[in-house]
Amino acid sequence: MANTVLGIDIGYNSMKLALVKNGVLKKSAVIPMPENMVREGHVVSPETMGELIRKTMKERGIHAKDAAFVLPNETVFIRNVVMPQMTAEQLQVNLPYEFRDYISSEMRTYFYDYAMIRTEILPSEGEGEEGGGQTAGRSMELMAAAVPVAMIEEIRGYLRKAGLRLKRAAPTVSCWQGLIRCSGFEDNEYCILDLGHQAIRMYMFAGDKHIVTREIEIGISRLIQVIADAASVDEHLAGVYLVENHENWQNREECRSAYENIAIELMRALNFYRFSTPETKLNDIYLCGGGASIQPLCNTIAETVGMNIHRIDELVPSGEKVSNCEMFAQAIGITLEMGR
């Protein structure tokens, strides 16, 4: 792993930076994003974004040259695929065809990459467990990803303006895999629940293998709107009321009703996952994102789903010692994946 790496996670509502040296968090920053800076996963003004990163690094005393970037979910296609064993060069030729049903534009306008899940020996045709032991070869199970070339060039551009080199870019799933592998709990099943601003995402893992991601199109912005309407204030001020629990807004009836609606939607998504994955023994949910700091919401989720609720800092190295760890866990996870 690179000695010192700056993990960067840019969301719709905030930017998270995590400076990691030899796998240990040294410094972090969470700052609000300018309004409408990010649309559909893309930064509207790369020039402004580069300056914002540079300014934040200077103000927080963050010194780094190499950056690892969390790719927004909206811009990445991810698939678990099984392919015959082949070389890295052969994979680069064949991987694009695994996405032909998902990418409508020219396939050459995307970058393709993969992470190995496992390899298996395939039995020969007609050979079972009692066969003669001859094999037809090996197969590889991969987590494959495709991201637009233009997206990577955009990221490289504004990181360069901030004085940084892009050393790695990977989807959110890879960030969680990095944390799971470092936790030493790879035999468990996980639901990592990102209580984000615009949406809530449920990432399901069996060990470090990503199974599926479910997105629920409600987020913390729903709570902010509830407070804005009830208190007759603008959304910016309503967001302050929510985060700081001004005048006990987190515990008011309007918010409690919204918590219950969110928890019910989560319960429906979990029930669907159990129905479609009958072999699952999922019992543990790890909370992260801005909503993880709203304790009444977390309590309502725990009461509704009836599962073991954890904070994401249990998966982050020394996470229990880190303030606001739930906000920038992805930025830490992306740096941990650089050593693989």
Buried (B, 14 or more C-beta within 10 A) or exposed (E): BBEBBBBBBBBBBBBBBBBBBEBEBBBBBBBEBEEEBBEEBBBEBBEBBBBBBBEBBEEBEBEBEBBBBBBBBEBBBBBBBEBEBBEEEEBEEBBBEBBEEEBEEEBEEBBBBBBEBEEEEBBEEEBEEEEEEEEEEEBBBBBBBBBBEEBBEBBBBBBBBBBBEBBBBBBBBBBBBBBBBBBEBBEBBBBBBBBBBBBBBBBBBBBBBBBEBBBBEBBBBBBBBBBBEBBEBEBEBBBBBBBEBBEEBBEBEEBBEBBBBBBEBBBEBBEEBEEEBEEBEBEBBBBBBBBBBBEBBBEBBBEBBEBEBBBBBBBBBEBEEBEBBBBBBBBBBBBBBBEE
